[in-house]
Amino acid sequence: ATPAPAQPGARTMPAARPAAPGAALDLLDQGEFAAASGRFELTKFSLGFLAPYYRDVLAVDVQKGSLDLAAHFALLPDGTLRLPEGAGAIDGLALAYPGNRQPFWAFPNVAAGGIEIDVRERSVRIAELRSRNATMRIARERDGSLDVARLMKTTAATGTAADDRTWTLALGKLQIERASIDLEDRVPKPAVKLPIRDLAVAAANFTNARGAKTTASLRARVGGRAVGRVAWSGVLVSNPLAVSGQLDVSGLDLVPVRPYVESRANVSLVAGTLAAKGALALDIAGDGPVRATWRGNVVVTDFAALDRPTASDLLRWKRLAFDDADVASEPFRFAVRRIGAEDYYARAIVYPDGTLNLTRLLTPGLEAETSAEAKPAVKPAAAP
């Protein structure tokens, strides 16, 4: 097939090495010979026709997308088909979870170079994969699990039953630029929705083999006004999915995440900005809640909160710093070496039974009293 003329502004396949006589034969192992060999090209091939292959690897439906692929091929006498030194591009890719009509990932363009496919070994190797302007939706379900954790099917080599072998994927270099992600956490009520924009991701030596480690980094703008900045670099482990590395956050608006506070306390969060720098680790088991640990420094500035029963000032500060914090989610652990505060204000009330309003506001199921019997914790100075 002859490639269609490139449209203005369209991305094209990475240049493939020109076909040479016997090029596919040169890539065979010693002692092997090909029953047939040569070179082929595909243009605008519908990815839907590949469903029998990718359904062994991915728990997704490819709603649309077309493939351009050029590669050598070598067919061995035992039926083994190898497609070495390929170059390809995918246009208009849209992925959805089985049974859902709304796509959760959309990639306008994906370009790949150095593609090698071995049908007998069920392996796909890609030297370089690039994408730009992708859009994604990622959600944490009510049980605490991430929907993307069930995206990739696994086997004994790559994750689950020993008698159900699937394909092995390997990427030498992955580069994603200017991507957008809409995060939704459905655990708190109402759900927390957080937009991520201008996401850039770089990864090396990614594979779906069990326990394989990948070095990766990312940076992005976070929040409704996209004023927050996030940068991370570290290690990604596949099957089961786990992440660990250094995180640097600055200028993150806390108001969009107020349901985390308001679902556990009778407090309204009205202002606050977060900065953090340290080591973050996430263990994302497919059938269980996400387990997280944090070791580092956290600073919250320009913070303000109200108590909901009276809508009056409860907490306010200019700067609150937690130095050398050590936090874990499962089981819960919180320790900090030093806490520093600037321009700190707290409205504390002692009730007739000796309890504090802060204790009641921060205890699920209890509400602060609003009667005149409540008296301030600090008595006003006597009149002269």
Secondary structure as the mmCIF struct_conf table of DSSP 4:
data_model
#
loop_
_struct_conf.conf_type_id
_struct_conf.id
_struct_conf.beg_label_comp_id
_struct_conf.beg_label_asym_id
_struct_conf.beg_label_seq_id
_struct_conf.end_label_comp_id
_struct_conf.end_label_asym_id
_struct_conf.end_label_seq_id
HELX_LH_PP_P HELX_LH_PP_P1 THR A 2 GLN A 7
TURN_TY1_P TURN_TY1_P1 PRO A 8 GLY A 9
HELX_LH_PP_P HELX_LH_PP_P2 MET A 13 ALA A 19
TURN_TY1_P TURN_TY1_P2 PRO A 21 GLY A 22
HELX_RH_AL_P HELX_RH_AL_P1 ALA A 23 ASP A 26
TURN_TY1_P TURN_TY1_P3 LEU A 27 LEU A 27
BEND BEND1 LEU A 28 LEU A 28
HELX_LH_PP_P HELX_LH_PP_P3 ASP A 29 ASP A 29
TURN_TY1_P TURN_TY1_P4 GLN A 30 GLY A 31
BEND BEND2 ALA A 35 ALA A 35
STRN STRN1 ALA A 36 SER A 46
HELX_RH_3T_P HELX_RH_3T_P1 LEU A 47 LEU A 50
HELX_RH_AL_P HELX_RH_AL_P2 ALA A 51 TYR A 54
TURN_TY1_P TURN_TY1_P5 ARG A 55 VAL A 57
STRN STRN2 LEU A 58 LEU A 58
BEND BEND3 ALA A 59 ALA A 59
STRN STRN3 ASP A 61 LEU A 75
TURN_TY1_P TURN_TY1_P6 PRO A 77 ASP A 78
BEND BEND4 GLY A 79 GLY A 79
STRN STRN4 LEU A 81 ALA A 96
TURN_TY1_P TURN_TY1_P7 PRO A 98 GLY A 99
BEND BEND5 ARG A 101 GLN A 102
BEND BEND6 PHE A 104 PHE A 104
STRN STRN5 TRP A 105 ASP A 118
TURN_TY1_P TURN_TY1_P8 VAL A 119 ARG A 122
STRN STRN6 SER A 123 ARG A 132
BEND BEND7 ASN A 133 ASN A 133
STRN STRN7 THR A 135 ARG A 140
TURN_TY1_P TURN_TY1_P9 ARG A 142 ASP A 143
BEND BEND8 GLY A 144 GLY A 144
STRN STRN8 LEU A 146 LEU A 146
HELX_RH_3T_P HELX_RH_3T_P2 ASP A 147 ARG A 150
BEND BEND9 LEU A 151 LEU A 151
STRN STRN9 MET A 152 MET A 152
TURN_TY1_P TURN_TY1_P10 ALA A 156 THR A 158
BEND BEND10 GLY A 159 THR A 160
TURN_TY1_P TURN_TY1_P11 ALA A 162 ASP A 163
STRN STRN10 THR A 168 ASP A 185
BEND BEND11 VAL A 187 PRO A 190
HELX_LH_PP_P HELX_LH_PP_P4 ALA A 191 ALA A 191
STRN STRN11 VAL A 192 THR A 207
BEND BEND12 ALA A 209 ALA A 209
TURN_TY1_P TURN_TY1_P12 ARG A 210 GLY A 211
STRN STRN12 LYS A 213 VAL A 222
BEND BEND13 GLY A 223 GLY A 223
TURN_TY1_P TURN_TY1_P13 GLY A 224 ARG A 225
STRN STRN13 GLY A 228 VAL A 237
TURN_TY1_P TURN_TY1_P14 SER A 238 PRO A 240
STRN STRN14 LEU A 241 ASP A 253
BEND BEND14 LEU A 254 LEU A 254
HELX_RH_3T_P HELX_RH_3T_P3 VAL A 255 VAL A 257
HELX_RH_AL_P HELX_RH_AL_P3 ARG A 258 GLU A 262
TURN_TY1_P TURN_TY1_P15 SER A 263 ARG A 264
BEND BEND15 ALA A 265 ASN A 266
STRN STRN15 VAL A 267 ILE A 284
TURN_TY1_P TURN_TY1_P16 GLY A 286 ASP A 287
BEND BEND16 GLY A 288 GLY A 288
STRN STRN16 ARG A 291 ASP A 307
TURN_TY1_P TURN_TY1_P17 ARG A 308 ALA A 311
STRN STRN17 SER A 312 ALA A 328
TURN_TY1_P TURN_TY1_P18 SER A 329 PHE A 332
STRN STRN18 ARG A 333 GLU A 342
BEND BEND17 ASP A 343 ASP A 343
STRN STRN19 TYR A 345 ALA A 346
STRN STRN20 ILE A 349 VAL A 350
TURN_TY1_P TURN_TY1_P19 PRO A 352 ASP A 353
BEND BEND18 GLY A 354 GLY A 354
STRN STRN21 LEU A 356 LEU A 356
HELX_RH_AL_P HELX_RH_AL_P4 ASN A 357 LEU A 361
TURN_TY1_P TURN_TY1_P20 LEU A 362 LEU A 362
BEND BEND19 THR A 363 THR A 363
TURN_TY1_P TURN_TY1_P21 PRO A 364 GLY A 365
BEND BEND20 SER A 371 SER A 371
TURN_TY1_P TURN_TY1_P22 ALA A 372 GLU A 373
STRN STRN22 LYS A 375 PRO A 376
BEND BEND21 ALA A 377 VAL A 378
HELX_LH_PP_P HELX_LH_PP_P5 LYS A 379 ALA A 383
#
